[in-house]
Amino acid sequence: MSKGKVRHMFPGGNTSQGFFSYYDYIITQEEADRIICIKGGPGVGKSTFMKKIGNQVLDMGYNLEFMHCSSDNDSLDGVVIPELKVALLDGTAPHVVVF
């Protein structure tokens, strides 16, 4: 089985006009089969957890979208598996997605 492809995106940005967010457009409730919100304080492993799941899914041959944090490129705000219609999202502020 071949490895899946990865897209890297920034769903938010610190701009000259303030913070701009595309978080509401990552995946909709109607489109998704499952949305998993992960909450926790800084440094508890949210990004590491999402990276590990993402890499496992890639090895299974699924395509993946890594949503990077605008203020820390090594940190993830979310992982989306489009073919499975599944998203893992950081649910702590300021990564607020309205459901």
TAPESUL-V164591 format. One record per residue. N is the residue number from 1. RES is the residue in one small letter. SS is DSSP state (H for helix, E for strand, - for the rest). OMEGA is omega as a letter, one per 30 degrees, with the letter a starting at -180 (NA if undefined). D_FIRST is the distance of its C-alpha to the first C-alpha in whole Angstrom. Layout:
N_RES_SS_OMEGA_D_FIRST ; N_RES_SS_OMEGA_D_FIRST
This chain:
1_m_-_l_0 ; 2_s_-_a_4 ; 3_k_-_l_7 ; 4_g_-_l_9 ; 5_k_-_a_13 ; 6_v_E_l_16 ; 7_r_E_l_19 ; 8_h_E_a_22 ; 9_m_E_l_25 ; 10_f_-_a_29 ; 11_p_-_l_30 ; 12_g_E_l_34 ; 13_g_E_l_36 ; 14_n_E_a_39 ; 15_t_E_l_41 ; 16_s_-_l_45 ; 17_q_-_a_46 ; 18_g_E_a_44 ; 19_f_E_l_41 ; 20_f_E_a_39 ; 21_s_E_l_36 ; 22_y_-_a_33 ; 23_y_H_a_32 ; 24_d_H_a_33 ; 25_y_H_a_31 ; 26_i_-_l_27 ; 27_i_-_a_27 ; 28_t_-_l_30 ; 29_q_-_l_30 ; 30_e_-_a_30 ; 31_e_-_a_27 ; 32_a_-_l_25 ; 33_d_-_l_24 ; 34_r_E_l_25 ; 35_i_E_a_26 ; 36_i_E_l_27 ; 37_c_E_a_30 ; 38_i_E_a_30 ; 39_k_-_l_33 ; 40_g_-_a_35 ; 41_g_-_l_37 ; 42_p_-_l_36 ; 43_g_-_a_34 ; 44_v_-_l_33 ; 45_g_-_l_29 ; 46_k_H_a_28 ; 47_s_H_l_26 ; 48_t_H_l_25 ; 49_f_H_a_24 ; 50_m_H_l_22 ; 51_k_H_a_20 ; 52_k_H_l_19 ; 53_i_H_l_18 ; 54_g_H_l_16 ; 55_n_H_l_14 ; 56_q_H_a_13 ; 57_v_H_l_12 ; 58_l_H_l_10 ; 59_d_H_l_8 ; 60_m_-_l_7 ; 61_g_-_l_6 ; 62_y_-_l_10 ; 63_n_-_a_13 ; 64_l_E_l_16 ; 65_e_E_l_19 ; 66_f_E_l_21 ; 67_m_E_a_25 ; 68_h_E_l_27 ; 69_c_E_a_31 ; 70_s_-_a_33 ; 71_s_-_l_35 ; 72_d_E_a_33 ; 73_n_E_a_30 ; 74_d_E_a_28 ; 75_s_E_l_29 ; 76_l_E_l_26 ; 77_d_E_l_28 ; 78_g_E_l_25 ; 79_v_E_l_21 ; 80_v_E_l_20 ; 81_i_E_a_17 ; 82_p_H_a_18 ; 83_e_H_l_16 ; 84_l_H_a_17 ; 85_k_-_a_20 ; 86_v_E_l_21 ; 87_a_E_l_23 ; 88_l_E_a_24 ; 89_l_E_l_27 ; 90_d_E_a_30 ; 91_g_-_l_33 ; 92_t_-_a_35 ; 93_a_-_g_38 ; 94_p_-_a_38 ; 95_h_-_a_34 ; 96_v_-_l_36 ; 97_v_-_a_34 ; 98_v_-_l_37 ; 99_f_-_NA_36
